[in-house]
Amino acid sequence: MSAPEEKTAGNFIRAIIDQDMETDKWGGRVVTRFPPEPNGYLHIGHAKSICLNFGLARDYGGRCHLRFDDTNPVKEEMEYVDSIMDNVRWLGFDWNDHQYYASDYFDQIYQYAVELIKAGKAYVDDQSAEEIRATRGTLTEPGVNSPYRDRSVEENLDLFERMAAGEFPDGSKVLRAKIDMAHPNLHMRDPAMYRIRKVPHHRTGDKWCIYPMYDFTHPLSDSRERITHSICTLEFEDNRVLYDWFLDQLELYHPQQIEFARLNLEYTVMSKRTLLEMVNQGVVAGWDDPRMPTLEGMRRRGYTPSAIRNFCEMIGVGRRDSWVGMDKLEWAIRDDLNPRARRVMGVLDPLKVVITNYPEDQVEMLDAPYFPDDPPKMGYRQVPFCRELYIEASDFMEEPYKKFWRLAPGREVRLRWAYFITCQEVIKDDSGRVVEVRCTYDPATKGGDAPDGRKVKGTIHWVSARQNLTAEVRLYDRLFNDPRPTGHKDQDYQAFLNPDSLKTIEAARLEISLAAAEPGQHYQFERVGYFYVDPKDSAPGRPVFNRTVTLRDSWAKLVKKGKAR
């Protein structure tokens, strides 16, 4: 199996750190941080940032902090905090004793705001959010100074203290940095530093009714933790000048902010707002729906942490926004599961086969290796063989096309690990649908080739009709049938939902050994795909199987034929 491109791609940030190490810029230290906002569940885009920040710290003998930027109590919950910690650990990383919260620094951040007010570099504004927005200006026109911009230091200090004391209602006042309303960078046009939010915080309770803005909090948190390389996605590139301004004005330790291109993955969406909308509207079954790009959903689908880490390494880290094909992620999953998933047989669309010359009451147990290319790896399991079997309906064709090598009238095929069989008769119901195929078998071909040297071109899988596991199998596929579902101005993203993203088979017939399958185990159903025992809905003796990924990239063919957009 070969990768769709080189195994690893470039990482310009490593070049920056290498140079810093050579010049001893940070005294040989490398300290990064992963700073999620606890207002939602992590997705595959966050995984790229996690692997980057924790990976760099590991490779350079440094450390990576896990810091929750919890500055907006309206949207934040401990549920998200717990999920984020769990998923970072699941990916294989640990922050050891370096877990922090922006709320840890609220007292000091408040004092920094007071310091800027005293220096004449911050003021309290009574304008509404709409008024501030309307006077901000554009890329070609300067903004308009607030009528409250020239308040005295004493008045600003008094008003800010009263804001903190809860004297004013939500939205009635904000604290703004006093920079330049004509600055070419709109982020520098007197940005907000504090707003009033009379909402309890999940960690500080009712202590605060004003909360610092992200752009004010972030550099101060980085500085207090003595981060060396503050790695952000490209949308924060224009914020860097503000990041630098706050640290310079306060004369604080100054990390280096570096921006990289976020992950844009085809056939999915990455917006938290859109993901939340899909959950709330019932488009998906929840944050852990296996079709979701959330790490919770990917875990439930059977994606492995090592596969995601390998994927993030493969796509590299660049400075230019680009789209990554879903086929690369799916390749990484297959590549990781191939050496670890035990091979078994499962029939998803059963067609009955009766072997007319096989003894009616006989059952023989055939040895089948879990890994055909390396039988000692995990040994063998026994599969029962008898007169009545099930095969896939698609493995039989009454009038086969030229290169159809599977079962057809008068044709001989091999049953995996069993015998050669030849189709002798076809049984149909009143509607003309084939319901049964009657065959004969050659007892001399058990487990191998025919003694007389004859060859067959087709090998098909099967299960015993008398001893099998009837199970629920969920065939998950891409959630959207368009590679960029949110990129259409004239159509809503939901217009591109894939109606076949989930097909549930209530009564698949699987080999009996799978009755002992446990939640969290991976299997390859031979010739069908990779499957994972659902950790949420499975029960002892009643496993539910989620398809993790197909055996090959069928979407490339669909796109070529114009059947997928």
N, C-alpha and C positions, 0 to 999 in steps of 0.2 A: 504494500500500500504506500503510495507516494503522496506527499503533501501537495496542495494546490499551488504552492510557491515555496520559497526557501523556508526552512524550519524556523529561523529567527529573522527578525527585521531590525532596523537600526534603532538606536536610542540616544538622541543628542544630549540628553540630560547626563548620561554617564560621561560624555566628553567634558561637560562643564565641571562635574565633580572631580574627574581625573586632573583637570587643570588646577582646581582648587587645592587638591591634595599636593600637587607639585609645588605650588606657591605657599602652602601652609596657611591659606587664607583663614581657615577656621580652626587653626591649631590641631589639624588632623581629625577634627570631629565631623561626623555626618549625622545630623538629627533631622528627620523628616516627620511629617504628621499626616494622618488621615482624619479630616475634620467634617464628618457628616452632620447634617442637621437632623435631629430626631423627629422628623415630621412625615416619615413614610418608610417604606421598605426598600432595601438596597436592590439594585438591578445590575445587569451585566456591565453597564457602563461604570458603575461604582467598583466592580471587580477589577477593572483595568487600573483604576486609581489605587486600590488596595494593593494589588500585586506590584505596582510601580513603587509606591512609597515604602511598603514593608520590604520589598525585594531589594531596593537600593540600600536601605539601612542594614539589611542582612549581609549583602555582598561587600559593603565597605566597613563592616565591623562596628556599625553605629547603632542607632535605635530609632524606632518609629513610635510616635505617640498616637494614641487613640483619643481624640478630643471631640466632644459633642458641642457643636455651636448652637447652644440652646438659648437663643435670644428672643424667640417668639412663642410665648406660652399659649397663644391662641391655637396653634397647630401641633404642638409637641406633646408626646405621651411616653410614659415609661415602657409601654408595649413596643415602641419603635426602638428605644434604647436597648432593650433586651434582645430584640431580633438582630439588630446591627452587631452586637457583641457576639452573638451566636454564629452569625454568618462569617464574620472575620475569622473566628476560630475554625469554622468549617473549611474555609479556604486554606487553612494551614498556617496561620500567622497568630502571633501573640504580642501584646504590648507590655507584658510583665507588670511592673509597678507603675507604668506610665499611662494611666487612664485619667483624663482630665475633662472638665466641663468649662465652657465659657462662664457659666454661672459661678464657678469657683472664684472668678476674678471681678465679680460685679462691684464689690466695694472699691477695689483699686481703679476700675474703669471709671467709676463715678468721680473719684478724686482726679483722674486724668482730665475728665471733662471740666471740672472746676478749675484746674490749672490752665486749660486753654481759655476759659472765660476770663480769668484774671489777666491773661496775656493779651486780651482783646482779640482773640482768634476764634471766638464762638459767641453766639447770641441766641436768645429766646425769641422765637417768631410766633406771632399769633395768627398768621394766615392759615387757612385750611389747606388740606392736601391738594385740593383742586386749584386753589389760587397759586400755590407754590409751583404746581405743574404748569400752569398757564403762563407764569412769568419766568420760566426757566430758559426760554429762548430755543433756538434751533441750531443746527450745525452751521448755518450761514448767518444767523442773527444772534446778537448777545442777549443775555437775560436781563431782567429788570431787578434792581435792588429792592429788597423788602423794605416797606416803610418802618420796620422795627429794627433794621440792620444797625442803626447808630445808637441804640440804647447804651446807657453807661454800664461799665463793669459792675457797679454796685446793684443797679436794677436787674441786670442779667443774673447775678448771683442770687439775689432775693427770689426772682421768679423761678429759677431752677430748683432752689431748695423747696419752694412751695409746690412745684410739680412733683418732686420726690415725696413730699408729705401728703399727697393725694388731694390737694386743694382744688385742682382743676379737672374738668371732665375729659374723657377720652377724645383725642383729636383736636383739642382746643389750642394746644401749644406744642411746639417741637423745639429741640435745641439743634441749631445748625452751625456748621463750621463757617467761619468768615474767611473766604478765600478770594474768589474773583468771579463775578457774574458774567464776565466777558471771556472767560477762559475757553480756548478752543476745545478742550475736553469737557463734555457736559457733566462728568462726574465731579469736576472741581468747582462747579457753580453752587457754592454754599450748600453742600450735601447735609442731609439730616444726620444727627448723631444720636439723638434720643427721641423716643415718642412715648406718649402716655398710653398705657394698657392696663386697665384695672382688672387684671385677670390673674388668678393664682398661678404660680410657677410650679412645675412638677417636682422641683428640688428645693426652691427657696420659699415656697408657700406664699404668704401674703406680705413678705418683707418688702417687696418692691412693687410699685405701681407705674414705674417708668423703666423702660428696657432699652439698652443700647442697640443701635443698628449694626447689621452685619459688617459693613465696611469700616466701622469704627472699632468693633470688637475684634475682628480677625487679626489685624496687625499687632494689636496689643497682646492678644493671647499668644501669638507666635513669638513675640518679643519676650514675654515672661517665661516661656518654656525654652528659650534660647535655641529656637529652631535655626538650622543653618540654611536649608533649602526648602522654601515654602512653595510647593508644587501645586499649581492650579490648572484648570482647563482654560481654553482660549477665551471664553466669554469674560474672563476676569482680566484680560490684558489691559483694557482701558481703565480698570480700577487700580492698576499698579501704581500710577502716579499719586493717587489718593492714599494708598497703602504707605508709600514712601513719605508723603507729606505729614501724615499723623506722627510717624516715628521720628521724623526730622524735627518737627516743631516741639515734640516732647523730649527730644534728645535721649532716645532710648536705644537699647541694643537693636540692631537692624538686620533681620534675615534677608535673604535674597529671594524674591518671588520669581518663579519660572513658570511659564505657561506652556501647555501641550494640548494637542488636539484631542478632544473627547471622542469616545467611541460612538460612531453612527452605524448601527447594524441594520442591514436590509431586512425587509419583511417583518419589522416590528416597530414599536414606538418606545421612546425613552423618557418622555415627559411625565413627571410625577402627576401633574394635573390630569393628563389624559389617562394614565393608568388608574388613578382614583376614580375618574369618570366611568371607565369600563367596569370597575368593581361595583360602584354604586348603582349603575344602570343594569347590572346583571348580564353584561356582555360576556363576562367570564365568571367562574364560580368563586372567585376570591383572589386574594393576593398570592396564594399558593397554587392557583390553577396552573397545571403543567404547561399551558400554552403561553404563560406570561414570561416576560424577560426578567422578572424578579428572581433573585437568588433562591427565595423560598419556593417559587414555582419550578425552577430548574432542578433543585434538589429533589423535589417530589417526582419529577419526570425521570430522574435517574442520571442526570448529569453529574460528573464527578469533579471534586475540587482540583485534582491533578489535570484533568482535561481543560478546565477553565484557565488554570495557570499557564498551561502550555499554549492555549489559544492567545492569551494576552502577550506571551513572549513572542509568538509567531507574528502577530500583527505589528509589533513594534510601537515606538513612541515617536511621533512626528510633530511638526509645527503647523501643518496645513490640514484643514478639515477635509475629510474624505469619508467615503462609505466603504464598509467592510461587508463582503458577501456572507450570507448565512451559511453558504457551503463550507466556508473555512471553519466556522464553529462546529458544524456537523462533522467535518473531517476530523477535527480534534477529538470529538466525542468517540467516533468510531475507532480512531487510532488508540485511544486509551482503553476502551472496552474490549478490543479484540483479544488481547492476551489475558484478560481476567474473567470474561463472561463465559460461563459454562454452556456448552452446546446441548440443546434438547430439541425435541420435536413437538410442534403444536400445529393443529389444523384449525384455521379460523373460519373457513367456509366448508363444512364437512360434506363430502359425497361418499356414500357407502360403497364399499367394495366387498364382494363375496368371492372367496377362493374356493371354487366348487370341488376341487380334488384334494383339498386339505381336510384331514379328519375333523369331523364336526365337533367333538368334545375335547379336542386336544388344545393345550396351551403350552407353548414353550417360551422360556425366558432367554432372550438374546442379550449378549453383552455389547454395550455401546459406550465408547469412551466419551468423557466430557470434553476432551480436547483431541480431536482426530489426528492432528499433527504431532501431538505429544501426549500419548495415552497415559504415561506414568504421572503426568502433572497433577491430575486430580482423580485419576482412576476411572472406574467404569460405573455405570448404573445398568440395571436390567430393565429391558422393555419387553412386555408380554406380546407374543405373536399368536394369532389365532385365525380361525376361518373368516371372521368378519372384521373389517378394518374401515377406517376413515382416511380419505385423502382430500387434498384441496380440490374443490370443484374446478378451479382454473387449471388443474393438472390433467384434466381430461377434455378431449374435444372429439365430437363425433365425426366432424368433417375437418380435419386438421389442415392448416395452411402449410406451406412448403417447408418452413424451418421450425415447425412445432415438433420437438423431440420427446414430448411426454406421452402419456397414455392415450391411445386411440384404438378403434376397432382393428383387431388383428396385429396390433403393435405390442412389442415386448419392452418393458422398462425394468429398472432395478428399484426395489424398495430399499431405502437406506438401512444398512446393517442387517438386511434380511435376505430375500430371494428375488429372482427374476419372476415377473408375472406377465401374462399375456391376456389382453382383453378378448373375450369370446362373445359376449352378449351385452346388450344395453337394455335396461328396463326404464320405461317412461310412465309418467302418470297420465291422467286423462287429458291434461292440457298440453302434453307433448314434452314436458320438462323431464330431463334425465334425473332419476332418483336413485338408481343403483347400477353398478357396473359389475358384471360377473367375469371372473378371470380364472385361469389355471396358473399353478406355480411349478417351478422346476426345483425339486428338492436337492438337486446336485449343486445348486448355486448359492447355498447358504453362506452369507457373510462375505461373498467374494465373486470372482468371475466364473463363467461356465467352464467346466472341464474340457469341453470340445473347442474352446477358444473363441466362441462367438461373442460379439460385442454388442452392447446397447449404448445408445447415445444419451438416454435420459435416466436420471436418478431422482426419485421423488421421496418426500417425507410422508409419514403416516402415523396413526395411532391405533391401538386396539379399540374396536367398538365395544368390547365387553369390559375392559379394564382401562378406564381413562379418567381424567379429572375434567369435569365440566366447570368452566370458570369464566368470569367476566374479564374481557380484554378491552382496553381502551386504546384506540389508535389515534395518537396525537400527531398533529402536523402543524405547519406554520399558521399563525393566527391570521395573517393577511395574504392575499394573493397578488399584492402589488409591492415591489421592493421598497417604495417610499410612500407609505399610505398617507402621511401628513403633508406631502409635498404638492398637493393639488389645491389651488386657490378656489376653484369652482365646485369642489366636491368635498364633503365631510369624510374623514378617515374611515368612518364606519361603512361607507359605501364599498370599501375594499376588503371587508372581512371575508375570510375564507370559509364558505359554508361547510367544507369538509375538514375543518381543523380538528374536529373530534368525531370519531365514529365509535360507538360502543357496541361490542359484540357480547351479548348476554350469555351465550352458550358455546364458547369455543371449546374444542376437544383437545386436551393437552395430555402428554404422556403422564402416567400415574405417579411417577417420581416427584412431580411438581406439587403433589398434595402436601409435601413437607417443606415447601418453599417458605422462607421467612421474610418479613418486611425488611426492605433494604438490600435484598440480594439482586444481582444482575444475572441475566441469562441471554443467550442468543438463541432465538427460535430459528433453527436452521432454515435457510432460504427465505426467511420472513423479515427478521429485524432483531434489534436489541430491545430487551424488555426489562422492566424493573418492578419489583413487588411493592405495590403502593403502601407506604408506611402509615397512612391514615385510615384507609377503608378496608384493609385486609384483616382477616381474623384467622385463628388457628384452624388449619385444614381448609380454609376458604380464601386463598390468596387472590388478590386483584392485580392484574398485570397492566402496567402503563408502557406503551411503546416509547422508548427513549429516542430512537433514531432508526431510520431504515438502513439496510445494508449497503446502499449506494445512493448517490445523489440523483434521484428521479426528477427533481425540479429542473435540472439543466435541460433535460429532454423536453419537459413540458413548456419551458420558456422558448426553446428552439422551435417547437411546433405551434407556439402562440396560444397554448392552453393555460398558461399562467401569465399574468400581466407583468 
